[in-house]
Amino acid sequence: MPLQYPPQSPYNPYQEPKKPANLPKIILIVMGVIILIGVGYLIWQNYFSQENPDDNLINNNTGDLGDNTFDCSSDAYNCANFTTQAEAQEVFDYCTEQGAGDIHRLDADGNGKACESLE
């Protein structure tokens, strides 16, 4: 075996370190993963920052409340979900008729009028 000068040793302080041949690919992949994670996080934050993203109470074509099927099984709405007192009253009346009472706590003072602050 021929001798090399300077000797090729991993402990030689004068020897230049070898760079991986595919370093640019590694950098691009890492940057791509970071960007995908960032975009995914922003989408996730936007989706879950809304209180009830699937609750489209107002039918955009007619301006009135959809088909009167509201979730009365749990506290799913609050006064901030409505633009008018009439919308909140309709949900309140519907859940009361279904036997759930004021499940959403829309009537704070118990007088039968929901979200009076929206008037």
C-alpha positions as protocol buffer text, in pm:
chain_id: "A"
residue {
  index: 1
  type: MET
  ca { x: 0 y: 0 z: 0 }
}
residue {
  index: 2
  type: PRO
  ca { x: 154 y: 335 z: -98 }
}
residue {
  index: 3
  type: LEU
  ca { x: 196 y: 603 z: 165 }
}
residue {
  index: 4
  type: GLN
  ca { x: 0 y: 923 z: 127 }
}
residue {
  index: 5
  type: TYR
  ca { x: 143 y: 1257 z: 211 }
}
residue {
  index: 6
  type: PRO
  ca { x: 6 y: 1420 z: 416 }
}
residue {
  index: 7
  type: PRO
  ca { x: -143 y: 1117 z: 579 }
}
residue {
  index: 8
  type: GLN
  ca { x: -523 y: 1099 z: 545 }
}
residue {
  index: 9
  type: SER
  ca { x: -649 y: 1066 z: 899 }
}
residue {
  index: 10
  type: PRO
  ca { x: -972 y: 1179 z: 1057 }
}
residue {
  index: 11
  type: TYR
  ca { x: -761 y: 1331 z: 1335 }
}
residue {
  index: 12
  type: ASN
  ca { x: -528 y: 1535 z: 1112 }
}
residue {
  index: 13
  type: PRO
  ca { x: -590 y: 1903 z: 1202 }
}
residue {
  index: 14
  type: TYR
  ca { x: -437 y: 2023 z: 873 }
}
residue {
  index: 15
  type: GLN
  ca { x: -665 y: 1821 z: 652 }
}
residue {
  index: 16
  type: GLU
  ca { x: -970 y: 1999 z: 507 }
}
residue {
  index: 17
  type: PRO
  ca { x: -1296 y: 1846 z: 619 }
}
residue {
  index: 18
  type: LYS
  ca { x: -1486 y: 1664 z: 350 }
}
residue {
  index: 19
  type: LYS
  ca { x: -1824 y: 1809 z: 261 }
}
residue {
  index: 20
  type: PRO
  ca { x: -2109 y: 1578 z: 173 }
}
residue {
  index: 21
  type: ALA
  ca { x: -2165 y: 1570 z: -201 }
}
residue {
  index: 22
  type: ASN
  ca { x: -2540 y: 1625 z: -167 }
}
residue {
  index: 23
  type: LEU
  ca { x: -2531 y: 1917 z: 82 }
}
residue {
  index: 24
  type: PRO
  ca { x: -2743 y: 2150 z: -141 }
}
residue {
  index: 25
  type: LYS
  ca { x: -3014 y: 1883 z: -163 }
}
residue {
  index: 26
  type: ILE
  ca { x: -3016 y: 1839 z: 213 }
}
residue {
  index: 27
  type: ILE
  ca { x: -3047 y: 2214 z: 265 }
}
residue {
  index: 28
  type: LEU
  ca { x: -3336 y: 2241 z: 17 }
}
residue {
  index: 29
  type: ILE
  ca { x: -3520 y: 1949 z: 175 }
}
residue {
  index: 30
  type: VAL
  ca { x: -3482 y: 2095 z: 526 }
}
residue {
  index: 31
  type: MET
  ca { x: -3601 y: 2437 z: 407 }
}
residue {
  index: 32
  type: GLY
  ca { x: -3898 y: 2278 z: 232 }
}
residue {
  index: 33
  type: VAL
  ca { x: -3998 y: 2087 z: 545 }
}
residue {
  index: 34
  type: ILE
  ca { x: -3972 y: 2403 z: 754 }
}
residue {
  index: 35
  type: ILE
  ca { x: -4189 y: 2594 z: 505 }
}
residue {
  index: 36
  type: LEU
  ca { x: -4449 y: 2315 z: 496 }
}
residue {
  index: 37
  type: ILE
  ca { x: -4464 y: 2303 z: 874 }
}
residue {
  index: 38
  type: GLY
  ca { x: -4505 y: 2682 z: 889 }
}
residue {
  index: 39
  type: VAL
  ca { x: -4783 y: 2688 z: 630 }
}
residue {
  index: 40
  type: GLY
  ca { x: -4957 y: 2396 z: 798 }
}
residue {
  index: 41
  type: TYR
  ca { x: -4939 y: 2574 z: 1132 }
}
residue {
  index: 42
  type: LEU
  ca { x: -5087 y: 2893 z: 987 }
}
residue {
  index: 43
  type: ILE
  ca { x: -5373 y: 2701 z: 826 }
}
residue {
  index: 44
  type: TRP
  ca { x: -5436 y: 2512 z: 1150 }
}
residue {
  index: 45
  type: GLN
  ca { x: -5435 y: 2835 z: 1353 }
}
residue {
  index: 46
  type: ASN
  ca { x: -5674 y: 3005 z: 1111 }
}
residue {
  index: 47
  type: TYR
  ca { x: -5915 y: 2713 z: 1117 }
}
residue {
  index: 48
  type: PHE
  ca { x: -5921 y: 2667 z: 1493 }
}
residue {
  index: 49
  type: SER
  ca { x: -5912 y: 3037 z: 1585 }
}
residue {
  index: 50
  type: GLN
  ca { x: -6276 y: 3062 z: 1483 }
}
residue {
  index: 51
  type: GLU
  ca { x: -6512 y: 2957 z: 1760 }
}
residue {
  index: 52
  type: ASN
  ca { x: -6733 y: 2738 z: 1543 }
}
residue {
  index: 53
  type: PRO
  ca { x: -6599 y: 2723 z: 1186 }
}
residue {
  index: 54
  type: ASP
  ca { x: -6867 y: 2479 z: 1071 }
}
residue {
  index: 55
  type: ASP
  ca { x: -7157 y: 2678 z: 1214 }
}
residue {
  index: 56
  type: ASN
  ca { x: -7277 y: 2890 z: 926 }
}
residue {
  index: 57
  type: LEU
  ca { x: -7597 y: 3005 z: 1084 }
}
residue {
  index: 58
  type: ILE
  ca { x: -7687 y: 3261 z: 822 }
}
residue {
  index: 59
  type: ASN
  ca { x: -7780 y: 3147 z: 474 }
}
residue {
  index: 60
  type: ASN
  ca { x: -7590 y: 3392 z: 254 }
}
residue {
  index: 61
  type: ASN
  ca { x: -7842 y: 3371 z: -30 }
}
residue {
  index: 62
  type: THR
  ca { x: -8158 y: 3451 z: 163 }
}
residue {
  index: 63
  type: GLY
  ca { x: -8027 y: 3631 z: 468 }
}
residue {
  index: 64
  type: ASP
  ca { x: -8230 y: 3419 z: 709 }
}
residue {
  index: 65
  type: LEU
  ca { x: -8131 y: 3136 z: 936 }
}
residue {
  index: 66
  type: GLY
  ca { x: -8083 y: 2807 z: 755 }
}
residue {
  index: 67
  type: ASP
  ca { x: -8316 y: 2511 z: 802 }
}
residue {
  index: 68
  type: ASN
  ca { x: -8368 y: 2558 z: 1177 }
}
residue {
  index: 69
  type: THR
  ca { x: -8159 y: 2259 z: 1277 }
}
residue {
  index: 70
  type: PHE
  ca { x: -7929 y: 2383 z: 1547 }
}
residue {
  index: 71
  type: ASP
  ca { x: -7706 y: 2191 z: 1786 }
}
residue {
  index: 72
  type: CYS
  ca { x: -7894 y: 2173 z: 2116 }
}
residue {
  index: 73
  type: SER
  ca { x: -7686 y: 1891 z: 2264 }
}
residue {
  index: 74
  type: SER
  ca { x: -7409 y: 2112 z: 2406 }
}
residue {
  index: 75
  type: ASP
  ca { x: -7310 y: 2475 z: 2457 }
}
residue {
  index: 76
  type: ALA
  ca { x: -7216 y: 2542 z: 2093 }
}
residue {
  index: 77
  type: TYR
  ca { x: -7323 y: 2907 z: 2041 }
}
residue {
  index: 78
  type: ASN
  ca { x: -7284 y: 3236 z: 2218 }
}
residue {
  index: 79
  type: CYS
  ca { x: -7404 y: 3587 z: 2139 }
}
residue {
  index: 80
  type: ALA
  ca { x: -7090 y: 3660 z: 1934 }
}
residue {
  index: 81
  type: ASN
  ca { x: -7204 y: 3398 z: 1680 }
}
residue {
  index: 82
  type: PHE
  ca { x: -7502 y: 3613 z: 1578 }
}
residue {
  index: 83
  type: THR
  ca { x: -7531 y: 3946 z: 1403 }
}
residue {
  index: 84
  type: THR
  ca { x: -7885 y: 4024 z: 1518 }
}
residue {
  index: 85
  type: GLN
  ca { x: -8093 y: 3952 z: 1824 }
}
residue {
  index: 86
  type: ALA
  ca { x: -8353 y: 3781 z: 1604 }
}
residue {
  index: 87
  type: GLU
  ca { x: -8101 y: 3517 z: 1495 }
}
residue {
  index: 88
  type: ALA
  ca { x: -8006 y: 3444 z: 1855 }
}
residue {
  index: 89
  type: GLN
  ca { x: -8374 y: 3436 z: 1954 }
}
residue {
  index: 90
  type: GLU
  ca { x: -8449 y: 3179 z: 1686 }
}
residue {
  index: 91
  type: VAL
  ca { x: -8177 y: 2946 z: 1817 }
}
residue {
  index: 92
  type: PHE
  ca { x: -8290 y: 3006 z: 2175 }
}
residue {
  index: 93
  type: ASP
  ca { x: -8655 y: 2929 z: 2087 }
}
residue {
  index: 94
  type: TYR
  ca { x: -8562 y: 2620 z: 1886 }
}
residue {
  index: 95
  type: CYS
  ca { x: -8353 y: 2466 z: 2167 }
}
residue {
  index: 96
  type: THR
  ca { x: -8620 y: 2553 z: 2423 }
}
residue {
  index: 97
  type: GLU
  ca { x: -8884 y: 2377 z: 2209 }
}
residue {
  index: 98
  type: GLN
  ca { x: -8655 y: 2073 z: 2178 }
}
residue {
  index: 99
  type: GLY
  ca { x: -8649 y: 2045 z: 2557 }
}
residue {
  index: 100
  type: ALA
  ca { x: -8285 y: 2151 z: 2597 }
}
residue {
  index: 101
  type: GLY
  ca { x: -8373 y: 2485 z: 2757 }
}
residue {
  index: 102
  type: ASP
  ca { x: -8115 y: 2761 z: 2742 }
}
residue {
  index: 103
  type: ILE
  ca { x: -7828 y: 2519 z: 2673 }
}
residue {
  index: 104
  type: HIS
  ca { x: -7623 y: 2795 z: 2508 }
}
residue {
  index: 105
  type: ARG
  ca { x: -7683 y: 3046 z: 2789 }
}
residue {
  index: 106
  type: LEU
  ca { x: -7810 y: 3309 z: 2545 }
}
residue {
  index: 107
  type: ASP
  ca { x: -8062 y: 3449 z: 2796 }
}
residue {
  index: 108
  type: ALA
  ca { x: -7847 y: 3586 z: 3077 }
}
residue {
  index: 109
  type: ASP
  ca { x: -8125 y: 3737 z: 3286 }
}
residue {
  index: 110
  type: GLY
  ca { x: -8382 y: 3460 z: 3228 }
}
residue {
  index: 111
  type: ASN
  ca { x: -8653 y: 3682 z: 3082 }
}
residue {
  index: 112
  type: GLY
  ca { x: -8693 y: 3472 z: 2766 }
}
residue {
  index: 113
  type: LYS
  ca { x: -8516 y: 3720 z: 2538 }
}
residue {
  index: 114
  type: ALA
  ca { x: -8183 y: 3599 z: 2395 }
}
residue {
  index: 115
  type: CYS
  ca { x: -7877 y: 3820 z: 2346 }
}
residue {
  index: 116
  type: GLU
  ca { x: -8040 y: 4148 z: 2438 }
}
residue {
  index: 117
  type: SER
  ca { x: -7706 y: 4322 z: 2382 }
}
residue {
  index: 118
  type: LEU
  ca { x: -7750 y: 4272 z: 2006 }
}
residue {
  index: 119
  type: GLU
  ca { x: -8057 y: 4496 z: 1984 }
}
